[in-house]
């Protein structure tokens, strides 16, 4: 995954990940009404809205970016039908050649982690293999330590998949546990050390591991310091745009060659049409495309 | 939830939670073959197996225990059809009057946590409310701090729901982050302090909060110490039985009145028939019932 991702970033000359995390309110009124008319006020209608919206975004930006990130919670909240939209969006994005990051933030004891690992490895039923989720990489929460991560590693190797482990999150209260000082350094640096260490078990071919780290864009100095401490760890950086960070804030997240990180924007891209009224709701995909190009420019030469 | 849970524990005179976390291998061969014959080698077949197995267990133990805990990973690994079995198991357990704990261990930034909160609060589509998941309580991972928890709180109050937040997990590598020493005490004690503090926002009527803590059974002394430090926090205790702990190990997890914790066993109950060959596979529910009675006895007078 990591080598494919780096290659795609080079091809697109763009380290932007589009976060396909639509809320109900982001979906243009016309699409909402069309689906409600067809399927009633049901979760099935919302599922169809999400898919229709995502497909248009994918069509609009698919040639400009290497990857999309799906926040599974936005789908899971609608139960079975929501999950259906998640799975079908993955199929659509794969058809467009995009790398899929499932933002699932799972984390559990070994036997349970083995079950969650189906996100990368699928399941086998009486000798027949099923892909099931089919993400290229997933995010995981490392609070339970290595045995919650280990079951995913064989798939990183065997199926060329990847992981991004939470190290330093972008939300305001992320520091309550992550910034506690242990042995003179914050907990997130201990987490960083562990993630870096585990990463050596599944190195890619271009200097980076298949185990990356989630490092929020809202902490410029810490991000820079983590880049130095984790030279083999690719960063997935949330918090750009709507959460407040710009290209300048994350300059230090890139390595000397301008590689080493991929920057996610969700609202800032997929809901761009709501911010700039010049587009109108029916041009939401065009607005997303423009937003990606603006972001690309903002990120250029940050390495 | 917490008051209903405590009342049910009193009624059953039993603080046992049955973990409905079946692996494929735990399902008796006869059930497997029946469903494969009907539905082929498909995830739908496995979904039917899981539901059939769970329903029999619920029938076998439902009058002896206050609650069941469903580890969602065991279902999620089979995708849509697995989730269907999860949802239908919840319906069956509710019919039997059991309290449902969804072991989902989610944890994300505020806007995403609001979506995950549908596990407790459902969703509203154009003015129509849908229950969707319908658990009475869920487990959450607090690595992202309070804003990942806050969106669940209105439902604790409004719909009488509850939470159990990871504090000290039962797995071997749980200490890698949780046992780091910050300001002289381990990280899990800091987490405990936060959980206890947040818990005051949603107190129940009987001295315990609607925000509980997950405290593994495999650390007797730490559990006892946490009980003293968190007098208003109910414990959900995994790790009994198959993970190695017995009633004596968790004596200190109970308060002076013999209340304050609920103890989960999964494999030790639902796969009891595989351990004691006297039952045979067709008596798996009877074996589970016997295992619950044995566990009840082991836990008696531990307060």
Interface residues (C-beta under 8 A of the other chain):
Chain A: X21 X23 X24 X32 X36 X41 X42 X43 X45 X46 X71 X73 X74 X76 X77 X78 X79 X80 X83 X84 X87 X105 X106 X107 X108 X109 X110 X111 X112 X113 X115 X116 X117 X118 X123 X125 X126 X127 X128 X130 X132 X133 X141 X142 X143 X144 X145 X146 X147 X148 X166 X169 X170 X171 X172 X173 X174 X175 X176 X177 X178 X180 X181 X182 X183 X187 X190 X191 X194 X238
Chain B: X21 X23 X24 X32 X36 X41 X42 X43 X45 X46 X71 X73 X74 X76 X77 X78 X79 X80 X83 X84 X87 X105 X106 X107 X108 X109 X110 X111 X112 X113 X115 X116 X117 X118 X123 X125 X126 X127 X128 X130 X132 X133 X141 X142 X143 X144 X145 X146 X147 X148 X166 X169 X170 X171 X172 X173 X174 X175 X176 X177 X178 X180 X181 X182 X183 X187 X190 X191 X194 X238
